[in-house]
């Protein structure tokens, strides 16, 4: 199965929750009225598109109706498809080396979202491009996280920088930066702790790690990626809010889209927080994490039933 087919299959729950409900809605109306728009609003909110983004889309629809760009209920679906693509495509450039050596990716997120696995899959992606990769086990509060990263290192043939459990995460980041520069590594991916129950301490810790990396490698980290679980819907939004305050988040990695009916949260994150989705995961396989392409995502979301 190609990635688009995997994406289309993975988007099935969200598609049923959003686009198929829109299809059923427009069939039941001969013209666009307040009742139809209220039902459309409910559909968008149920798919976790978010209150502000839903308000924006409805406002855009009303403006388009006045301009005669939308004249019948059947015009709503193609209009929404176009508008959603425009929202997601803004500043949606994929991660590139950009002349950085090493390219430093700092990965943040709460425990349980698939952060360590995401790091392994990101490393595999770059290894498949022929780049050398180093992983840094910065989540020193969980021995399992260090062990898991080591397993991924062996699996993808990447060096792993680690300290003992309980060590200072900033010290791990420091040593990883020094080693990556010395060895001429292409891509350095740094894990971090994800304990939200000590929110203030965690955020201060992330700021410290960020400062250490910036001091050792000019302009680094070049990307700070927040890993979010798509199945949590609006809870993912609150996580994005918290982390973006401390870690200067530049992009989102959205995992578990294949298990979620709440894929609309992609729009909410991009529109309300202005943080682009960089990568998406639609399965458990090693190759099921791919760069996010807005046009492809919306095409899968609006794909016609077979």
N, C-alpha and C positions, 0 to 999 in steps of 0.2 A: 504494500500500500504506500503510495506517495504521500508526502507530508500534507498536501492540500486535502487529499481524501481523508487522512487521519484527522486533520483539523475539522473538516466537515462532519465527520463521525463524532468527534469530540464535542462539537458545538450542538449536538442534537438536543440536549436538555434545554439549553438556552434558546435554541431556535423554536422549540415547541412553546416555550414560555413567552417568547417575544414575537417573532415574525409570524408564526402560524396563528397566534391569537389575533394579530393585526389583520391577517388575511380573513379570518372568520368575522372580524368586526366589520370590515368594509363591505363584505358581501351582504350584510344585514341592513345597510343604509343606502337609500337612493341619493341622498345628498348629505353634505357635511353640515352638521348642526352642533349646538352646544352639548347635546347628549353624547354624540359620537366622540367629541373631543374629550369629554370627561372619562369615557370608557378607555380611550387611547391613553390618557394620563395614568389611569389605574394599571394598564398593561405595562407601561414603561417603568412605573415604580415597582411593580412586582418582579420585574427582571433586574432590579437593582441598578437601574440607570441613574438613580439619585434624584433628589428633589430639585436641586438647582439646574441640573442638566435637562431634566424633564421640562421644567419651566421654560428654559431657553428653547428647546425643540418645539414646544407648543407655541411660543411666541413667534418663532421663525415660520411655523406652519400658517399661523394667522396672517402674517405679513405676506406670505406667498399666495394665500387665497386672495388677498386684496389686489395683488399684482397679476392675478389670473394665471400664476404659475401652477397653482393647484385648483382644479375646477370640479373634480369628482372624487368620491371616496377612493376610487382605484388609483388616483394619482398620489395618494399618501405614501404608499410603500416605496415606490421609486424615489420620491422626494426624501424620505427618511434615510434611505440607503445612501443617497448622495451626500446628505448633510452629515451623517455619522462618519462617512469616509473623510470628509473635510476636517472634522473635529480631530479625528485620530491621526491624520496625516501631518498636522502642524508640528514641526520640530521633531519628526519621528525618525531621524537618521539612525541607521544601525551603528553599532560600535565598530570602530576601525582602529587600526594600529596608530594611524595619524603621526607617524614618525617617532612615536614614543618607544623606547627600549630600556627597561621593560614598560609595557602597557600595564598599569596597575588598576585592578578592579577590587574595590572594597565591597564586601557583601554583608548586608545587614538584614535583620528580620527576627521575629519572635520564634521561640522553639516550637517545632511541630509543623512548620510550613513547608518543610522539605529543603531547608537552606543548604545543608551539607551535600545532599544529593545533587542539588542544583549546581553547586560549585564543581562537583565531579563532572557533571554533564557539560558545563561551560568549558572546563579544561579539555574534555574530549573533543568538543567542537574546534577549539584552537589547535589541538594536536592533529586533527584531520586536515587542517590547513597547512600542516608542516611546520608549525611553530613550537618552540620549546616552552614548557609551562612549569611554573612552580606554584604549589599550593601552600598556604600558611595557616596552621591550625590555631587561629586566634581565639576560638571558643575554648578557653582553658578551664572553664568551670565544669565541663562535662567530659569525663574520660572517654565516653562513647563517641563524642564528636571528634576527638583526636584520632581514635582508632578507626573511625569510619573514613576520615580523610586520608589516612594512611592506606587503607584498602583501595580507595579511589586512585591514589597516586600510583600504586602498583598496576592497577587495571588499565590506566591510560598512559603509563610510562612517564610520569611527572615527578619531579623532586618534591618532597614535603618538608617544610620547616616546622618543627614542633619543639615545645618545651614540656616540662612535666605538668601534670594536672595542678591547677591552682596558681600557675605562674602569671606574671603580669602580661596581659594581652598586648600592651604597647611594646613590651620587650620582644615579643614574638614578631610583631610587625617590623620593628627596628632591624632585627637580625635577618628577616626575610628580605627586606629592601637592600641591605648591605650585600647579602649573598646573591640576590638576583642580578644586581649590578655587576658584581665581581665575575659571575659566571656567564654574563651576556644573555640572560634569559629573555625571551620575547614577551611573555605574559606572566604576570604575578597576580594570583587571585587570593585575597586574604579573607578568611572567615572571621566572624565576630560572635560574641555571646548574644543570646536572645532572651534574657530574663526580664520580662516586663514588670514582675512583682516588685522589683527594686528600680522603678522607672528612673528616678533622678540619678542614682548611682550609675545605672547602665548608660544613660545619655552622657554623663560626664566622662565615662570611660570611652565611649565612642569618639567624643571630641578629642580626648587625649591621643587615641590611636590615629585619628585624622591628622593631628598636629605633627606627630612623630613621622608619619609617612611623608607629609608635605616638606618636612625639614630635610629628609634624606633624599628625596627624588623630586626635583622641581616640577611643579604642576600636578603632582600626584596627591591623592588618587585621581586618576583620569576619569573614572566612572565610579559612583557609589550606587550600587544596585540594591534595591529593597525587594526581598522575596515575599510575595503575598500568596495566600491560598484563595483561589477563586471561589471555593465553596462557602467562604465566610461572608461574602457579599459586602454589606455596608460596614461590617467590622474591619474589613480590609482597608476601608477608607480612613477609619480612625487610627489604625496602625500607621498608615502612610502619613497622616497628619503629625503624629508623635515623632516618628523617625525623621521626617523632613526638617523638623525644628533643630535636631541635634547633628544630623549626619550629612546635610547638604545633598540629599538624595537627587541623583540626576536621571535615574531610570528605574522602571519596575520590571521585575521578573514575575509573571503571573503563572503559578503552577495549578495543576489539578483542574484545568478547564474542562476536561473530559468528564469530570464527576459533578459538574455544577450546572444549575439552572440559572445562575446569577452572573453569567458572563457579561451582562450589561454594565457591571462595575468597571470594566475597562474604560467605558465612556466617562463615567463619573470621575474616575481618577484623573484622566487626561484633562477633562474640561474644568473640574472644580479645583484641582490642585496644580494643574499645569505641569504634571510630571508624565513624560512619555513612557508608554510600555515598550520595553526594548526586546524582551524575550517572552515566549509563552510555552507552557508545557501541556501536552495533550495525551500523556500516557506514561507508563512506567519504563518504557524502553530507553536505552542509552541515547538514541537519536530522536527522542520525542520532545526535546527542548530545542526550539529554533528561534532565530531572530523574528521579531514581530513585524509583519508587513500589513499595514492598515487595510489596503485594498483587498488583500487575500482574506483577512479576518472578516471583513464586512461581506465579502462574496460568500464565505462559508456560512455566515450568520443568515444571509438572505437566500441561500441556495434553495432552489425549487425542490419540492418533494419528488422522490423517484417514483 
